[in-house]
Amino acid sequence: MDGGLRELAAPFVVPGPSGVAIRTRLKRLTAADEEVLRRVGAHLGALACRDLKARCHDGLGHDAQAWAARKRELTPLSSARWAGSITKATHEQWALARRGALAHLQSLQAGVRMLRHRLSLPLGQKGGKRAPGGYRSRREWHAKARRLRVLEDRLARERAAWEAGRVRVVRGGRRLARMRHQLPAARLTEDQWRARWEAERWFLRADGESGKRYGNETIRISPDGEVSLRLPAPLKQLANAPHGRYVLTGRVRFAHRGPEWADRVAANRAVAYRIHHDVQRGRWYVTASWQQPVSQPVPLAAVLADGVIGVDMNADHLAAWRLDVHGNPTGTPRRFSYDLTGTAGHRDAQLRHTLTRLLNWARACGVRAIAVEDLDFTAEKTREKHGGRRRFRRLIAGLPTGRLRARLVSMADAMGLTVIAVDPAYTSKWGAQHWQKPLTSTTRKTTRHDAASIAIGRRAQGYPLRRRTTAPRTHQSDGCGHRIVQAAPDVPGREGPRRRLPGPRTRSVSPDAERTRATRTPTTVRGVRGEREWVQNPLLLTD
């Protein structure tokens, strides 16, 4: 594009979620029930650790035969279905570690490129908007040169590990493993840490299977809430029901999407379950999940028939404004605040509460589409690009772009709303330039974020971000065509050229026009007319 602007991507409808996960608490468990769950989880967890070690040892040389061999080794120690769930979970964990290694490798490559670029520039050279300039002093240049050597060595090791297929996986979590060496800072005793570590390494999850009773043969939950699980072969003596099964005393009930879950269970459709123990609260939870067909994306013009709500995401709030079908903001802007400090559960609850208020307001307005920015700060989080701007890097790293978008898509799909993703380029800048000042009054203060939400909504509708197309300076009238771009030419009430009237276009009065008012008397003394009126007599006729 002209002016050095990058090409903008077209807005698109975000597809709905492909799966559903709901969770509830296992209540009224006896001491015997908890002991059975602990023993089964510890036994299967040990098998999962052994299987993960074998999978990491195979590396890139793994194939279907190796998978079948691993499953045959696990079957006598558990069951065929338990072995299938363990090997599948192992493959997912190895693939996740592989993707994480690739992301780390790409981050190192970006850091090395940035350091080489800045080191090649003269000291003190100013940078542009797209790339930073040189370093400020010789001392900083020397420190960055040493960091470049460190990153190059790190990059060489990571590239060799990637090519060899080696991954780093910790069952139970690397963060919890490192916490063992910092127990006073974590305010944990060794016994408390050990209990959390063992609970995280347990394995109590089973994949669903369509056609089987209630959609799962290993962990089965009936429509009335009865929970039973198939015991592994070495623990058959703990069974309290036929066919080596153990039935828990407590019953469960899913409050969220309970009718949908009940319909799947009654129809014997596949439902996967996972039982988890929260050591800090002393509670047991069960999570049910299943796949659902992805809904076909609705045409963009159809979801925009009732207007759109543009949403601008910030570090502490969501700025939203409703736009009509012509791209004009209506009503007042809305702000939905949240607090992203504290634990991960607190942050997730804040996002869910904020999105719930946003979606309820959108449904009350009668709008079917919500426009958001397609943000990706992967290349913006490196310290090599922003240098000492720690506050800015912390701000970018704290924005939950991926989690917020996933939550918004899932919750909007459940409420019958559609999410539209737009290119985030220049929305804040152009929104503030064209919309912030005209929409600010003595009773309403429009912020830069509110103006950005208008720009996001207009980009989703396909309209330009500028407020109005101005006529040429030499002819600022209606001679060059209509002055507004929001409405189509056939829309009633659209602002356009003035209607042409018949007759002459001059402002002068014709000679034969009848005077409608008398001549005005001057207010000065010299200009006041006297009472006598001068009259010129006709010429005398003489012989």
Residue pairs with C-beta under 8 A, 6 or more apart in sequence:
1 7
5 425
5 426
6 425
8 423
8 425
8 459
9 374
9 423
10 423
11 300
11 371
11 420
11 421
11 422
11 423
11 459
11 460
11 462
12 297
12 300
12 420
12 421
13 297
13 298
13 299
13 300
13 303
13 418
13 419
13 420
14 405
14 409
14 418
14 419
14 420
14 421
15 294
15 295
15 297
15 409
16 294
16 295
16 409
16 410
16 413
17 292
17 294
17 406
17 409
17 410
17 413
18 291
18 292
18 293
18 294
19 289
19 290
19 291
19 292
20 257
20 260
20 289
20 290
20 291
20 292
21 287
21 288
21 289
22 254
22 256
22 257
22 258
22 261
22 287
22 288
22 289
23 285
23 286
23 287
23 288
24 252
24 253
24 254
24 255
24 285
24 286
25 252
25 283
25 284
25 285
25 286
26 227
26 248
26 250
26 252
26 275
26 283
26 284
26 285
26 286
27 250
27 251
27 252
28 249
28 250
28 251
29 37
29 248
29 249
29 250
29 284
30 249
33 248
33 249
33 250
34 284
36 231
36 235
36 238
36 246
37 204
37 275
37 277
37 284
38 202
38 277
39 235
39 238
40 204
40 229
40 231
40 232
40 235
41 199
41 202
41 203
41 204
41 275
41 277
42 198
42 202
43 78
43 232
43 234
43 235
44 78
44 82
44 86
44 202
44 203
44 204
44 232
45 171
45 201
45 202
45 203
47 74
47 77
47 78
47 86
47 203
48 86
48 89
48 90
48 171
48 203
49 171
49 201
51 70
51 74
51 86
51 87
51 90
52 90
52 93
52 94
52 169
52 171
54 70
55 62
55 70
55 90
55 91
55 94
56 94
56 166
56 167
56 169
58 66
59 164
59 165
59 166
60 164
60 165
61 165
67 87
67 91
70 87
71 80
71 83
71 84
71 87
72 83
74 82
74 83
74 86
74 87
75 83
76 233
77 232
77 233
77 234
78 86
78 232
78 233
79 218
79 230
79 232
79 233
81 206
81 207
81 209
81 217
81 218
81 230
82 206
82 218
82 230
82 232
84 207
85 205
85 206
85 207
85 218
86 203
88 207
89 203
89 205
93 169
93 171
94 167
94 169
97 167
97 168
97 169
98 167
101 158
101 161
101 162
101 167
101 168
102 162
103 378
104 158
105 155
105 158
105 159
105 162
106 378
107 378
107 382
108 151
108 154
108 155
108 158
109 155
110 379
110 382
110 384
111 151
111 382
111 383
111 384
112 148
112 151
112 152
112 155
114 132
114 382
114 384
114 385
115 144
115 147
115 148
115 151
115 384
116 148
117 131
118 132
118 133
118 134
118 135
118 144
118 384
119 135
119 141
119 144
119 145
119 148
121 133
121 134
121 135
122 134
123 134
123 135
123 136
123 137
123 138
123 141
124 133
124 134
124 136
125 133
125 134
126 133
127 133
127 134
132 385
132 386
132 387
134 141
135 141
135 144
144 384
147 384
161 167
168 174
170 177
171 200
171 201
172 197
172 200
172 201
173 200
176 193
176 196
176 197
176 200
177 197
179 186
179 188
179 193
180 193
180 197
183 189
183 190
183 193
186 193
188 196
192 279
195 279
196 279
196 280
199 276
199 277
199 278
199 279
202 277
204 219
204 229
204 274
204 275
204 276
205 219
205 272
205 273
205 274
205 275
206 216
206 217
206 218
206 219
206 229
206 272
206 273
206 274
207 216
207 218
207 270
207 272
208 215
208 216
208 269
208 270
208 271
208 272
208 273
208 290
209 215
209 216
209 217
209 270
210 268
210 269
210 270
211 268
212 268
213 220
213 268
214 220
214 221
214 222
214 223
214 265
214 268
214 271
215 264
215 265
215 268
215 269
215 270
215 271
215 290
216 270
216 271
216 272
216 273
217 230
218 229
218 230
219 227
219 228
219 229
219 230
219 273
219 275
220 227
220 228
220 229
220 230
220 245
221 227
221 252
221 265
221 271
221 273
221 286
221 288
222 265
223 262
223 265
223 266
224 251
225 251
225 252
225 253
226 247
226 248
226 251
227 247
227 248
227 250
227 251
227 252
227 286
228 241
228 245
228 246
228 247
228 248
229 245
229 246
229 248
229 275
230 243
230 244
230 245
231 238
231 239
231 244
231 245
231 246
236 244
238 246
239 245
239 246
240 246
240 247
241 247
252 286
254 261
254 288
261 271
261 288
264 270
264 271
264 290
265 271
269 290
270 290
270 291
271 288
271 289
271 290
272 288
272 289
272 290
273 286
273 287
273 288
273 289
274 286
274 287
274 289
275 284
275 285
275 286
275 287
276 284
276 285
276 286
276 287
277 283
277 284
277 285
278 284
278 285
295 413
298 418
300 420
303 368
303 369
303 418
303 420
304 325
304 369
304 420
304 460
304 461
305 325
305 368
306 325
306 366
306 367
306 368
306 369
307 322
307 323
307 324
307 325
307 330
307 365
307 367
307 369
308 322
308 323
308 367
308 369
308 370
308 371
308 420
308 457
308 460
308 461
309 320
309 321
309 322
309 323
309 361
309 362
309 365
309 367
309 369
309 370
309 371
309 457
310 320
310 321
310 323
310 371
310 452
310 453
310 454
310 455
310 456
310 457
310 458
310 460
311 318
311 319
311 320
311 358
311 370
311 371
311 372
311 453
311 456
312 318
312 319
312 320
312 373
312 427
312 428
312 449
312 450
312 452
312 453
312 456
313 372
313 373
313 375
313 399
313 401
313 404
314 449
315 340
315 395
315 398
315 399
316 337
316 338
316 339
316 340
317 335
317 336
317 337
317 338
317 449
318 335
318 336
318 338
318 354
318 358
319 333
319 334
319 335
319 447
319 449
319 450
319 452
319 453
320 333
320 334
320 335
320 336
320 358
320 361
320 453
321 329
321 331
321 333
321 334
321 450
321 453
321 454
321 457
322 329
322 330
322 331
322 365
322 367
323 329
323 330
323 454
323 457
323 458
323 461
324 330
325 461
326 486
326 487
326 491
327 457
327 458
327 461
327 463
327 486
328 486
329 435
329 439
329 454
331 365
332 444
333 446
333 447
333 450
333 453
334 358
334 361
335 450
336 354
336 357
336 358
337 354
338 350
338 351
338 353
338 354
339 346
339 350
340 347
340 350
340 398
340 400
341 347
347 400
348 403
351 400
351 403
351 404
351 407
352 407
352 411
355 404
355 407
355 408
355 411
356 411
358 370
359 370
359 411
359 412
359 415
359 417
362 370
362 417
363 415
363 416
363 417
367 417
368 416
368 417
368 418
369 417
369 418
369 419
369 420
369 460
370 408
370 412
370 417
370 418
370 419
370 420
371 419
371 420
371 421
371 422
371 456
371 457
371 459
371 460
372 405
372 408
372 419
372 420
372 421
372 422
372 456
373 421
373 422
373 423
373 424
373 427
373 456
374 421
374 422
374 423
374 424
375 399
375 401
375 405
375 424
376 401
377 396
377 397
377 399
377 401
379 385
380 386
380 396
381 393
381 396
381 397
383 393
386 392
386 393
405 419
405 421
408 419
409 419
412 418
412 419
420 460
422 456
422 459
422 460
423 459
426 455
426 465
427 452
427 455
427 456
427 459
427 465
428 448
428 449
428 451
428 452
428 455
430 455
430 465
430 466
431 448
431 451
431 452
431 453
431 454
431 455
431 456
431 465
432 448
432 451
432 452
434 451
434 455
434 465
434 466
434 467
435 446
435 451
435 454
435 455
435 467
436 446
436 447
436 448
436 450
436 451
437 446
438 467
439 446
439 450
439 451
439 454
440 446
455 465
458 464
458 465
459 465
463 485
463 486
464 485
468 483
468 484
468 485
469 483
469 484
469 485
470 476
470 483
471 477
471 478
471 479
471 480
471 483
472 480
478 496
478 497
478 498
479 497
481 497
482 489
482 494
482 495
482 496
482 497
483 495
483 496
484 494
484 495
484 496
487 493
487 494
487 495
488 494
489 496
504 510
521 527
521 528
521 529
522 528
